[in-house]
Amino acid sequence: MRFLRLLIQLFVIFLLMVGVISLWENWRTGDWLPNWFSQKNKLENTQTVVLQEITSLGKLELVRYNFKDIVEQQITKLWLPDAKAVLIVQGEAVGCIDLTQMDIADIEAGADTLVIHLPEPELCFFKIDHDRSKVYNTEYAFMEEAQLVQEGYKQAERQIRQSALDMGILEQTRENARKMLTPILERTSGKKVVLRFPMKADLPKLR
């Protein structure tokens, strides 16, 4: 009986945690009143709407890096002048935590401490903002201009991903998760909250 009560308590805390994250996500995107606070919703439907909100939440975005890059693309020719294109590219990379990987077993409730095991931070997406990017200049491109521009954007997108990883976007995601989630969960649970991430070790390859 005690085990069942503890299991129910852990499940309620898990729903509470994701619900709080859902509130923060709605506030971050400018939607101050989620659907499940609407007066049109009936009391008996509240739980169903909350579960829909949890399902749609998925990945919690915690850090965004904005990039601006100047890309020079060139096609070398044997007899004719080299075709060149210069692009001014703007893009972004976002670090997040995938909450769909969590289950009730990831929450450990003690007498005065709540230990929550979060998934490893990941690079949620990286992309070019084509509305803010442009072709600055082309030389001797003629029929190759489209190819130069396309390859330039591909190169810039790869560089955005690598730059974000090199600049520590995953570490920043982990740090932001602690800063944002810990105080919220401590206030809602009334316990000290410890967030833990999977341990990673780079082992040398065997020869």
C-alpha positions in Angstrom: 0.0 0.0 0.0 2.9 2.4 0.9 4.6 1.6 -2.4 1.4 2.3 -4.4 1.0 5.6 -2.5 4.6 6.5 -3.3 4.1 5.6 -7.0 1.0 7.8 -7.2 2.9 10.7 -5.6 5.8 10.4 -8.1 3.4 10.3 -11.0 1.6 13.5 -9.7 5.0 15.2 -9.3 6.0 14.2 -12.8 2.8 15.7 -14.2 3.3 18.8 -12.1 6.8 19.2 -13.4 5.8 19.0 -17.1 2.8 21.1 -16.5 5.0 23.9 -15.0 7.3 23.6 -18.0 4.2 23.9 -20.2 3.2 27.1 -18.5 6.7 28.5 -19.0 6.7 27.5 -22.6 3.4 29.3 -23.2 4.7 32.4 -21.4 8.0 32.3 -23.5 6.0 32.3 -26.7 3.7 35.1 -25.7 0.6 32.9 -25.0 -0.1 34.0 -21.5 -3.3 32.0 -21.1 -3.1 28.4 -22.3 -6.2 26.7 -23.4 -6.5 24.7 -20.2 -7.0 28.0 -18.2 -9.8 29.1 -20.4 -13.2 29.6 -18.8 -14.8 27.7 -21.6 -13.2 24.4 -20.4 -15.2 22.4 -18.0 -13.6 21.1 -14.8 -13.9 17.4 -15.8 -12.0 18.1 -19.0 -9.0 19.8 -17.4 -6.9 16.7 -17.0 -7.4 15.7 -20.7 -6.4 19.1 -21.9 -3.3 19.1 -19.7 -2.2 15.7 -21.1 -2.6 17.1 -24.6 -0.4 20.1 -23.7 2.3 17.7 -22.3 2.2 15.6 -25.5 2.5 18.7 -27.7 5.3 20.2 -25.6 7.9 17.5 -26.6 11.2 19.3 -26.7 11.9 22.1 -24.3 14.0 24.8 -26.0 16.5 26.4 -23.6 19.1 28.3 -25.6 19.2 29.9 -29.0 22.4 30.9 -30.9 22.1 33.4 -33.7 24.8 33.5 -36.4 25.8 35.8 -39.2 28.4 34.6 -41.7 29.9 35.7 -45.0 30.3 32.7 -47.4 32.4 32.8 -50.5 31.7 30.0 -53.0 33.7 29.4 -56.1 33.8 27.2 -59.1 37.3 26.8 -60.6 37.5 26.7 -64.4 40.3 25.7 -66.6 40.1 28.3 -69.4 37.4 30.8 -68.3 37.4 33.0 -65.2 36.3 31.3 -62.0 32.7 31.7 -61.1 32.2 33.3 -57.7 29.4 34.2 -55.3 29.5 36.0 -52.0 26.6 35.4 -49.6 25.6 37.1 -46.4 24.0 34.3 -44.4 22.1 34.5 -41.1 20.9 31.5 -39.2 20.3 30.0 -35.8 20.9 26.9 -33.7 18.7 25.8 -30.8 19.6 23.6 -27.8 16.9 21.7 -26.1 15.9 18.7 -23.9 13.5 16.1 -25.2 11.0 15.6 -22.4 9.3 12.7 -24.2 12.3 10.6 -23.2 11.3 10.9 -19.5 9.1 8.6 -17.5 8.0 8.2 -13.9 11.1 6.2 -13.1 13.3 9.3 -13.7 11.9 11.0 -10.6 13.2 10.0 -7.2 11.3 11.5 -4.2 13.0 11.5 -0.8 11.8 13.0 2.5 13.1 16.4 1.7 14.8 16.0 -1.7 13.6 15.5 -5.3 16.1 14.0 -7.7 15.1 14.3 -11.4 17.0 12.6 -14.1 16.8 14.6 -17.3 17.7 13.4 -20.8 21.0 14.5 -22.4 20.8 18.0 -24.0 20.7 17.9 -27.8 21.0 20.3 -30.7 17.3 20.6 -31.5 17.7 22.2 -34.9 20.0 24.4 -36.9 18.9 26.3 -40.0 19.4 29.2 -42.4 17.1 32.2 -42.1 16.5 32.8 -45.8 14.4 35.9 -45.2 17.5 37.6 -43.7 20.1 36.1 -45.9 21.1 37.4 -49.3 23.4 37.1 -52.2 25.9 40.0 -51.9 27.7 39.6 -55.1 28.4 37.2 -58.0 31.2 37.2 -60.6 31.3 35.3 -63.9 28.5 33.1 -62.6 26.2 33.1 -65.6 24.5 29.7 -65.6 26.2 28.5 -62.4 24.7 31.2 -60.1 22.0 28.9 -58.8 24.5 26.1 -58.1 26.9 28.5 -56.3 24.1 29.9 -54.1 22.7 26.5 -53.2 26.1 25.1 -52.3 26.9 28.3 -50.4 23.8 27.9 -48.2 24.5 24.2 -47.6 28.1 25.0 -46.5 26.8 27.8 -44.2 24.2 25.5 -42.6 26.9 22.9 -41.9 29.1 25.6 -40.4 26.3 26.9 -38.1 25.9 23.4 -36.7 29.6 22.9 -36.1 30.1 26.4 -34.7 27.2 25.9 -32.2 28.7 22.7 -31.0 32.2 24.2 -30.7 30.9 27.2 -28.8 29.3 24.9 -26.2 25.6 25.1 -27.0 25.0 21.7 -25.3 26.7 22.8 -22.1 24.8 26.0 -22.1 21.5 24.0 -22.6 22.4 21.9 -19.5 23.2 25.0 -17.4 20.0 26.8 -18.5 17.9 23.8 -17.6 19.3 23.9 -14.0 18.8 27.7 -13.7 15.2 27.6 -15.1 13.8 24.3 -13.8 15.3 24.1 -10.3 13.7 27.1 -8.6 10.3 26.4 -10.3 10.3 22.8 -9.1 11.5 23.7 -5.6 8.7 26.2 -5.2 6.0 23.8 -6.5 7.2 20.7 -4.6 8.4 22.3 -1.4 11.6 20.2 -1.6 15.2 20.6 -2.6 15.5 19.7 -6.2 18.6 18.1 -7.8 18.7 17.8 -11.6 20.9 15.1 -13.0 22.0 14.4 -16.6 23.5 11.1 -18.0 27.1 10.6 -17.4 29.2 10.6 -20.5 32.7 9.3 -20.8 35.0 9.3 -23.8 36.9 6.0 -23.7 40.0 5.4 -25.8 39.6 3.0 -28.7 41.2 -0.4 -28.3 43.9 -1.1 -30.7 
